[in-house]
Structure formats: C-alpha cells, structure tokens
C-alpha cells in the first residue's frame, strides 16, 4: 500500500469521530450497553436554559397533587416517544391492550387520546410547547384527536 | 480464468433461470405451496369472526341506512359530496353489483331488486394483505380480522387494486374537514391513507368474548349477525346451517367471512 501511514492514520481518525457518542458516553461514566439515543442527545428538561417556564407537570388531581403516570416523570420525559412507538405496534398489530410498567403496575386499554390525554388534557400546553421549541413536529394529531380543542 | 464466450452465456442463462424460478423450484422440491393463493384451503376450526346478512329482512327495509350511519359515525368516516372522494366502510349495493356471477336474466324481480349491505369481507385469503408493500394491512392470526395499521400506510393503493370487492377507500382530501359529527373516542384518518371496515376491532378488544360491531348493534331488524365461524353453536353458524347463503365472488378464492342469506 502506498502512503500506508497516512491512510491508516486517516482511517483511525475517521473511526474515532464516527464513534464519538460511544466513547464519550463511556468516558462520562455511563455504560455502553445502556446507550440510547435519548441520553446521547438529551431531551430538554424543564428549567433548562431557555425553557424555564415549561410546566413541571400538568396532570394534577383535583386537590393539586400530581397524578401517577404510567412511568416515572423523568423516564417519560426522555422516552415517551419510544413508549408510544412500542404501544402503537402492540395495540394495533399485536393486540396487546395493556401496559405493564417498570413498577409492575398494569395499565389497561392504552390509547393516546384515551390514556395520555385523559390526564394531560391540554395538548397545547403539554405537548406543543416543548415540541414547538424543539422544532419537533410529530404527526400523531393528524389522526388522533385533541378533545380539549373540540376534537380538531 | 479462461472461458469461451459461448460457455459464459450458457452459465449466465442457467444462473438467471435459477435466480428467477429458484424459489418456486425449491418450494416444489420441499413440497410447499409455490403459489399459495391458488391452493388456499379454508378450515372451519379456530376463532374466526364472521358476519351473516339476511338479505330478505334487509330488503324489506330498503330505505334503512341505520347500520351505515352507525358505523360511519362511530369511526369518523368522512362524508364527501364529490363521489370521486367517497370514503365508505359499509354501504348498500344492488344484488347484481354484489353478486355479479349469480345473476341471470330470468331471475325473479324481487331478488334482483334487493339491495344488500356490503363491507370488507375479512377474507380468509386476503389479496389486499398479499399486495401491501409495508405490512400496513395484515390478517390477525388469532381471529382472522383483516386489520389496517394507519401508521404504516403509505397510500400506494395497491390494496385498492387488489381488493375485488371495492371495500377500500382512499383519502384524497383531508378527511377531518368532512366529518359532520366527530366521535372523540375514535381517531380520524389523514389525507393519503386507505381505510376500510375493521370488524370493529376496537369493540373486539373491549369485549373479546362476545363482541357486537356497531352495524350489528344498530340494526333494528336483526338482519346482521356476528359471531365466531369456528364455533358450531355460534349465531353465525346457526344462521348458516338453516338457510342457503352466498358469498361475494367465491370463485376468486378469497374465502370471504361475510355471508348473505338468500
């Protein structure tokens, strides 16, 4: 091979750059097995710079205490899209209607409108505020209904 | 490698033949069905939801549209003025339209004049499922319902071409603007997807033991019966045992799950 030194060095640099997320994660103390996209590219948290006024939790009981979600709030914040993705395949394709959460509790009859929006009633405040700022345009609502907005 | 042009062409020909017909050949050798559709066999075992339509009772109330109204309201089916945009899950069809192979010129006027409700037949061997490139439409193994996964539909309309019953509609325009009375408990569809009857999969999920679809529930005259085809004591099997029934275009080998009492 001509210019073997340059070629090998080039390949090494390229491989290093491509695997940045993996070794960055490993060097930051995380385990490589638990690597997932949403940790490498974290979802904005309420209180983060530019997001100070995001509501912490909109799903409240009548007495003002937060309602229990299917998974802990932190987990939902980071992974709700992955959960929803899995649910829709389970409900539509595999006819699995119930969700067993990591806490062992069973949540019956999963639905985006019927389950999620039953508590998080105000889609405009709960979903859109964060999605808008993050430039995220999920197409859930092309079909699923936002009851508060009169089903539109 | 030293190879003559003649030998190369021979080898290429053999290779191409194996490449094109290899799978079918392999299936024949292994005793499998190379052309599943032509050798498909229905069975009367296991759970398979089916519907029986009493055309006599239904024809006595030829102006009744209760089942259609109930279904379309429950499932947010849009109502379009322009017939080119029509979306339908269940509709009325003339006898000769529903059973083109069964009519003849000497047939009694009363039978020919019957209009019958038609819907997705939830075929045992559904051609729409065969042609769907994304798996958006599929047949549920556990109960034979032919389902639509709107999330995966790319709007190619192969299924519309494949379905011999016209049971599938394409959303040419945004359906939400054409739903008179939105049912908040059921999603709408979006522009660019195909939709059809799902045998009320949402009701089957809620009451798997004894589901009653919206159309069956809405029929005041008991002309629609729903039940398990695999259970001899089910209402559909009892209805089928007592009288002569037709299925739509049986010669195509699709094995419809909707039966018509004549």
Interface residues (C-beta under 8 A of the other chain):
Chain A: X88 X91 X92 X93 X95 X97 X109 X113 X114 X139 X142 X143 X144 X145 X147 X151 X152
Chain B: X138 X140 X142 X147 X149 X150 X151 X176 X182 X184 X185 X187 X188 X189 X190 X205 X206
